[in-house]
Every structure is written in structure tokens, then in C-alpha cells.
């Protein structure tokens, strides 16, 4: 090979294995190797966010003798980097001839032709992949401190983070394992929402903070043992400010990634009730002290504090919501949940339009329980970074269970409902038997 030839290799390199080493060795034979290291955002566009951050992966590759240089590849598409470097060769395993990267391969070939570059495709190393290794690691354990940070990384790498309510370990496993293919991409929920409403309802209690926070936190352990994805905790108004450090300590210990507190005071009344008579909103500066207390108490800066504004719920309007958002942002909140019980997102979009102009802007959170027709793509356009589907699994489970119970009573046997319920074998297979 001639000297000073440049070879481009695109890698995720979440967990380096013999397949990666094989590719780099082959690439090194053709010239100086430049690795286009996929960013978290690029990777999460087609599969789960990597276990290691971009910086961690970059450090490993920069210290390999087979690699001359590492540059970020910000999309799955190689085009931008190829036009910048104009490499003599691109080396990639032949596994991308089908699947999600098939189109990417075609674009690489098209670009290389412009300067007579060549694509080299070594045979894929069978029975080994970062995903396989990662899953084995996750099967052994996922340390709480690593789990806490995953939500913040998702915020920085995805257009929108998709969270679904989970009220027990079984629903947690649904969120953990469900993946679908859409437009050649893998789509899944990014994490779980521990809702005070669904936690209370499953215990037959009203949603008025009658279920103690300590009870709710202790019940998280089983769900966290069965899952690996980030969890956001709904803490209502957070309780007494003096108790917040103990709550945060408990949440971080089990691996919770974020807490959401609302700026209401007194006996809780669910925000979706039409009648909010007697409901009071906390003074902005007083509520800001709670945010500051959480920020001071958390051991990890990756543990997120999300402030929920109830101004629209209580009929106080846009100006009040904007004033509060500014105060909460300055106090250290990582994101703002702007709540609404309208049937359309018009109200929250009016807020986002104005708040995005502010120097105090921080990411926005949506809970589309009443305005459920809104598409995630429209939330993205309006500056929302997180969407929480806050109660749908419980709402789906109740009518299904009620119908099953009624059918058994009517028929005097269970056979008539069998075709409408999951086989017991599938339930058993959900739980891994180590």
C-alpha cells in the first residue's frame, strides 16, 4: 500500500470486541485509520443509547495504536465526513448490506465514486456484537449511579425522550422489552414514569398524597431490579422542604434518574379534575427553595430536577406560567413540565413559543393525557424534549381485567376468555430464570 493513504472507519464502539479489532487491523493495512465515532445522538437514531458516553468511547479509541485519528460522526449517514476527508478507502463489515444501514452503504458507495475511493467489506465476525455483550453485562447488574445518568444523556442525544407509566414490575418489563420497527428504525420507550396517581390507584387509595412517599420509594426496588431503563419519579409537591434531602437520597440509592415536583400546596387534588376550588399554588420564590434544596442534596448532577407548573390548571394564564418558569430555571431546575387539561396542545404551545425566547429557557416536558391527539413530531417542533404517557397502561389494564372477570362470572368457566388473554407460557417467559 502507498504511504499517506487515508482509511475511514465508522464505529459505535460502545463495547470493543474482536470484531472491531479485526476491522481496524484490516483498515490499518490500507493506510492511516481515521475513525468516525458515532455520537450518542447518531446511535440513538436507530437503536438504544450506548452504554458508554461519546467521551469515554473516544478516549479508548484514541489510545489504540491501530487508530491515527478520531472524529465525531454526528449522523448515521457518512456523507458529511466523507466529503470532508475524501478518504481513499472506507472499511466496514459486510453486515450492513441488509437492514437499517443498507441505505447508508449505498450513499457511501456513491460518494466514494466521486474521487475513485474504494469500499472494503471484510466478513462479519459471527456470534459477537456490542449488543450481545451489553445485554450480558446488564443481566449481571446495572449500578444505580450509572442508571441515574442515562436520562440526562438521552436528553442530549434524542430529539424527544419517550416515557411510559409503570406501576409494577410487570409493566416495567413491558417498557423494558418492547421494541418495534418503524421506517427502518428501532422504536422503543426510553424509560418509566412512577406516577402518584397509578401508585395510589393500584393500592385502592385516592390520589391526594394519602400514599406516603417513603412507601412509594420502597416499592420501586422490585421494579428497578427487573429493569434497566431510567425512571422518573412523580413526587407531587415534594412534601416538606426539610424532608427533601432524605427523599432524594432514597431515590438516588435505587437508581432513579429524575424527580418531578409540582408548585401546588395543601391537600392534593388531581390536576385533571375540572373543579380546582380550594387548590392553591405555591409562591414562586418559596417553591424555588425546594428546587435549590434538591440541587444541593443530590449527590449526582446527572440526577434531574423537573419543575411542574400548574398555572394553566388553576386558570392563572400564560404570564404567570412564564414568570414562574423563569424563577424555577434560575433556581436550578433542569426542565419545565408545563401542565394543561385542555383537549388540544394550543395552551402549552403558546407557553413554549414565548419561553423559547427567554435566556432562561430549559427543556420542556409534556404530559398529553387530555390532549392525546398531539403527535410527538409536533411536540419536537415546539421545543419539547420529554413526553410522558402518564397513566395509559393502568387505564388499559382495568377494562381488560373487568371484562375477563365478568365473562368468567357469566359463563361459569374460564375457557371463553382464553383467546383474549395472554397464554400463561408467555407470562412465565417474561421473567428470566437465571
C-alpha positions in Angstrom: 0.0 0.0 0.0 1.1 3.5 -0.7 2.0 5.8 2.2 -0.3 8.5 3.4 -3.4 6.7 2.2 -6.5 7.6 4.4 -8.9 4.9 5.5 -12.2 5.8 7.1 -14.0 3.5 9.6 -17.3 4.4 11.1 -17.8 2.8 14.6 -20.1 3.0 17.5 -17.5 1.2 19.7 -19.8 1.1 22.7 -18.0 -2.1 23.9 -15.0 -3.0 21.8 -14.7 -6.7 20.9 -12.8 -8.9 18.5 -15.0 -7.9 15.5 -14.0 -4.2 15.9 -10.3 -5.2 16.3 -10.5 -7.3 13.1 -12.0 -4.3 11.1 -9.3 -1.9 12.4 -6.5 -4.4 11.6 -7.7 -4.7 8.1 -8.1 -1.0 7.7 -4.6 -0.3 9.1 -3.1 -2.4 6.2 -4.5 0.1 3.7 -3.3 3.3 5.3 -3.8 5.7 8.2 -7.0 4.9 10.0 -9.5 7.7 10.8 -12.4 6.5 13.0 -15.7 8.3 12.5 -17.0 7.7 16.0 -20.8 7.8 16.1 -22.2 10.3 18.7 -24.8 9.3 21.2 -27.4 11.1 19.0 -26.4 9.2 15.9 -26.6 5.9 17.7 -29.9 6.6 19.4 -31.4 7.4 16.0 -31.5 3.7 15.2 -31.0 1.8 18.4 -30.6 2.2 22.2 -28.3 4.9 23.6 -24.8 3.4 24.1 -23.7 2.2 27.5 -20.6 4.4 27.4 -20.7 8.1 26.6 -19.1 9.6 23.5 -16.2 10.9 25.5 -15.5 7.6 27.1 -15.5 5.8 23.8 -13.3 8.4 22.2 -10.6 8.1 24.9 -10.4 4.3 24.3 -10.1 4.6 20.6 -7.5 7.5 20.7 -5.3 5.2 22.7 -5.3 2.4 20.2 -2.2 2.0 18.1 -4.3 1.0 15.1 -6.1 4.3 15.1 -4.5 7.5 13.8 -7.4 10.0 14.5 -10.9 10.0 15.9 -13.6 12.5 14.7 -17.3 12.6 15.6 -19.8 11.2 13.1 -23.0 13.1 14.0 -25.4 11.1 11.9 -25.8 7.5 10.7 -25.1 9.0 7.3 -21.3 9.0 6.4 -21.7 11.7 3.7 -20.6 14.8 5.6 -17.4 13.2 7.0 -16.6 11.6 3.7 -16.8 14.9 1.8 -14.6 16.5 4.4 -11.9 13.8 4.4 -12.2 12.3 0.9 -10.6 9.0 2.1 -9.0 6.5 -0.3 -10.9 3.7 1.4 -13.9 3.0 3.7 -13.8 -0.2 5.6 -17.0 -1.7 7.1 -18.1 -5.3 7.9 -20.4 -6.8 5.3 -23.3 -7.0 7.7 -24.7 -3.6 6.5 -25.8 -5.0 3.1 -29.2 -5.5 4.7 -31.2 -3.9 7.5 -31.2 -0.3 8.8 -27.8 0.6 7.3 -28.4 -0.6 3.8 -29.2 2.9 2.6 -26.2 4.3 4.3 -24.0 1.8 2.4 -25.4 2.9 -0.9 -24.6 6.5 -0.1 -21.1 5.6 0.8 -20.5 3.9 -2.5 -22.0 6.8 -4.4 -19.7 9.3 -2.6 -16.5 7.2 -3.0 -17.0 7.1 -6.7 -16.6 10.9 -6.9 -12.8 10.6 -6.1 -12.3 6.9 -7.1 -12.3 5.7 -3.5 -13.0 2.1 -2.6 -15.2 0.3 -0.2 -13.7 -2.7 1.6 -16.1 -5.1 3.3 -14.5 -7.8 5.5 -16.7 -10.7 6.5 -18.7 -10.0 9.6 -17.4 -11.7 12.8 -20.2 -14.1 13.7 -21.7 -14.6 17.1 -20.2 -11.4 18.6 -21.6 -7.9 18.9 -21.7 -5.0 21.3 -25.4 -5.6 21.8 -24.8 -9.2 22.9 -22.1 -8.2 25.3 -24.0 -5.3 26.6 -27.1 -7.4 27.3 -24.9 -9.9 29.3 -23.5 -7.1 31.3 -26.9 -5.7 32.0 -28.1 -9.2 33.0 -25.5 -9.3 35.7 -26.1 -5.8 37.2 -26.6 -2.1 36.4 -25.1 0.1 39.1 -27.6 2.8 40.4 -25.0 5.6 39.7 -24.8 4.5 36.1 -28.6 4.3 35.7 -29.1 7.7 37.2 -27.1 9.4 34.4 -28.9 7.7 31.5 -31.9 10.1 31.3 -29.6 13.2 31.1 -27.7 11.5 28.3 -31.0 10.7 26.5 -31.9 14.4 26.7 -28.7 15.4 24.9 -28.8 12.7 22.3 -32.5 12.3 21.2 -35.0 14.7 19.6 -37.6 13.6 22.2 -37.4 11.2 25.1 -40.4 8.9 25.3 -41.5 7.8 28.8 -44.4 5.4 29.8 -46.1 5.0 33.1 -45.2 1.8 35.0 -47.0 0.8 38.2 -45.3 -2.5 38.9 -42.5 -4.8 37.8 -44.7 -6.4 35.1 -45.4 -3.1 33.4 -41.8 -2.2 33.8 -40.9 -5.4 31.9 -43.2 -4.3 29.1 -41.4 -1.0 28.8 -38.0 -2.7 29.1 -38.6 -5.3 26.3 -41.0 -3.7 23.8 -39.3 -2.7 20.5 -40.9 -2.2 17.1 -39.6 -1.4 13.6 -40.8 1.8 12.1 -39.3 3.4 9.0 -36.3 1.0 9.2 -35.6 2.2 12.7 -35.9 0.6 16.1 -38.5 2.4 18.2 -39.0 1.9 21.9 -39.8 3.6 25.2 -36.8 5.3 26.8 -37.9 4.9 30.4 -40.6 4.7 33.1 -42.8 7.1 35.0 -43.6 6.3 38.6 -47.0 8.1 38.9 -48.5 9.0 42.2 -52.0 8.6 40.6 -51.4 5.0 39.4 -49.4 4.0 42.5 -52.4 5.2 44.6 -55.0 3.6 42.4 -53.3 0.2 42.4 -53.5 0.3 46.2 -57.1 1.4 46.3 -56.2 4.8 47.7 -57.3 8.3 46.4 -54.8 10.5 44.6 -54.4 13.0 47.3 -50.9 12.1 48.7 -52.5 9.6 51.1 -49.9 7.1 49.9 -46.7 8.1 51.7 -43.7 8.9 49.6 -41.5 6.5 51.6 -43.9 3.7 50.8 -43.8 4.5 47.1 -40.0 4.7 47.1 -39.6 1.4 48.9 -41.8 -0.3 46.3 -39.6 0.9 43.5 -36.9 -1.6 44.4 -38.7 -4.6 42.8 -39.3 -2.7 39.6 -35.7 -1.5 39.4 -34.4 -5.0 40.0 -36.4 -6.2 37.0 -35.5 -3.4 34.6 -32.6 -1.3 33.4 -34.1 1.8 31.8 -34.3 5.3 33.5 -37.1 6.1 35.9 -38.7 9.4 36.6 -40.4 9.8 40.0 -43.6 11.8 40.4 -43.3 13.4 43.9 -46.5 15.6 43.9 -45.3 18.8 45.6 -42.3 17.1 47.3 -43.7 17.4 50.8 -41.9 19.4 53.5 -38.7 21.1 52.3 -36.9 19.7 55.3 -37.7 16.1 54.2 -36.5 16.5 50.6 -32.8 15.5 51.3 -33.9 12.2 52.6 -36.2 11.6 49.7 -33.5 12.4 47.2 -31.0 10.2 48.9 -33.5 7.3 48.7 -34.3 7.9 45.1 -30.7 8.1 44.0 -29.8 5.0 46.0 -32.3 2.8 44.0 -31.1 4.4 40.7 -33.9 6.9 39.9 -32.9 9.4 37.2 -35.2 12.4 38.0 -37.9 13.8 40.3 -40.8 16.0 39.2 -42.4 18.3 41.8 -45.4 20.5 41.2 -45.9 24.0 42.5 -49.2 23.4 44.4 -49.6 23.4 48.2 -52.1 21.9 50.6 -54.2 18.8 50.2 -53.5 17.4 46.7 -56.3 17.4 44.2 -55.6 15.7 40.8 -54.9 18.4 38.2 -57.3 16.8 35.7 -60.4 17.4 37.8 -62.4 20.3 36.4 -63.2 21.7 39.8 -60.0 23.0 41.4 -61.8 25.0 44.1 -59.6 25.4 47.1 -56.4 24.4 45.3 -53.6 26.8 45.9 -50.3 27.4 44.1 -47.1 27.9 46.0 -45.4 31.3 45.8 -42.7 31.1 43.1 -39.8 32.1 45.4 -40.9 29.6 48.1 -41.2 26.8 45.5 -37.8 27.8 44.1 -36.3 27.0 47.5 -37.4 23.4 47.1 -35.7 23.2 43.7 -32.5 24.6 45.3 -32.7 22.2 48.2 -32.9 19.2 45.8 -30.0 20.5 43.7 -27.9 20.9 46.9 -28.9 17.5 48.2 -28.3 15.3 45.1 -25.0 13.5 45.0 -25.0 13.3 41.2 -25.5 16.3 39.0 -27.0 13.9 36.5 -30.0 13.4 38.8 -32.5 15.7 37.2 -35.0 18.2 38.8 -38.1 18.9 36.8 -40.4 21.7 37.9 -44.1 21.3 37.1 -46.1 24.5 36.6 -49.8 24.4 37.4 -50.7 27.9 36.3 -52.9 26.8 33.4 -54.6 24.2 35.6 -55.6 26.9 38.0 -56.6 29.4 35.4 -53.8 31.9 36.1 -52.8 32.2 32.4 -49.6 32.5 30.3 -47.9 35.4 32.0 -48.0 33.7 35.4 -46.6 30.5 33.9 -43.8 32.3 32.2 -42.8 34.2 35.4 -42.7 31.0 37.3 -40.6 29.2 34.6 -38.0 32.0 34.8 -37.7 31.7 38.6 -37.6 27.9 38.5 -35.0 27.9 35.8 -32.8 30.3 37.8 -33.2 28.1 40.9 -31.6 25.2 39.1 -34.4 23.2 37.5 -33.2 21.0 34.6 -36.5 21.1 32.8 -40.1 22.5 33.0 -43.2 20.5 32.8 -46.0 22.8 31.7 -49.3 21.2 32.6 -52.6 21.5 30.9 -56.0 19.8 31.0 -57.2 21.3 27.6 -58.2 18.9 24.8 -55.6 20.4 22.4 -51.9 21.4 22.9 -52.6 25.0 22.0 -52.2 26.2 25.5 -48.8 24.6 26.1 -47.6 25.6 22.6 -48.4 29.2 23.5 -46.2 28.8 26.5 -43.3 27.2 24.6 -43.4 29.9 21.9 -42.7 32.6 24.5 -40.5 30.7 26.8 -38.1 29.7 24.0 -37.3 33.4 23.5 -36.1 33.6 27.1 -32.4 33.4 28.1 -33.6 31.2 30.9 -35.1 28.6 28.6 -34.6 25.0 29.6 -36.0 21.8 28.1 -39.8 21.3 28.2 -41.9 18.3 29.3 -45.3 17.4 28.1 -47.9 15.1 29.6 -50.6 14.6 26.9 -53.3 12.9 29.0 -56.1 15.2 27.8 -54.6 16.4 24.5 -53.7 12.9 23.4 -54.2 13.6 19.7 -50.9 15.6 19.6 -48.1 13.9 17.7 -44.5 13.7 19.1 -43.2 15.4 15.9 -45.3 18.5 16.8 -44.0 18.4 20.4 -40.5 18.4 19.0 -41.2 21.4 16.7 -42.5 23.3 19.7 -39.4 22.8 21.9 -40.5 19.8 24.0 -37.7 17.3 24.8 -39.6 14.8 27.0 -43.1 13.3 26.7 -44.7 11.3 29.5 -47.6 8.9 28.8 -48.6 9.1 32.4 -51.4 6.6 33.0 -52.2 4.7 29.8 -51.1 1.2 31.0 -53.2 1.2 34.1 -56.2 2.6 32.1 -55.8 -0.2 29.6 -55.4 -2.9 32.2 -58.6 -2.1 34.2 -61.2 -2.6 31.5 -59.4 -5.7 30.3 -59.4 -7.3 33.7 -63.0 -6.2 34.4 -64.2 -7.8 31.1 -62.3 -11.0 32.0 -63.9 -11.2 35.4 -67.4 -10.5 34.0 -67.0 -13.2 31.3 -66.0 -15.8 33.8 -69.0 -15.0 36.0 -71.4 -15.1 33.1 -70.1 -18.3 31.5 -69.3 -20.1 34.7 -65.9 -21.1 33.3 -62.6 -19.6 32.1 -62.5 -21.1 28.6 -64.5 -18.3 26.8 -61.9 -15.7 27.6 -58.8 -17.7 26.8 -58.4 -16.3 23.2 -58.4 -12.7 24.5 -55.8 -13.1 27.2 -52.1 -13.9 27.1 -51.1 -17.6 27.4 -49.6 -18.4 30.7 -46.4 -19.6 29.0 -45.8 -16.1 27.7 -46.2 -14.6 31.1 -43.7 -17.1 32.5 -41.2 -16.4 29.7 -41.3 -12.6 30.5 -39.4 -13.4 33.7 -35.8 -14.5 33.2 -35.0 -17.6 35.2 -31.3 -17.4 36.0 
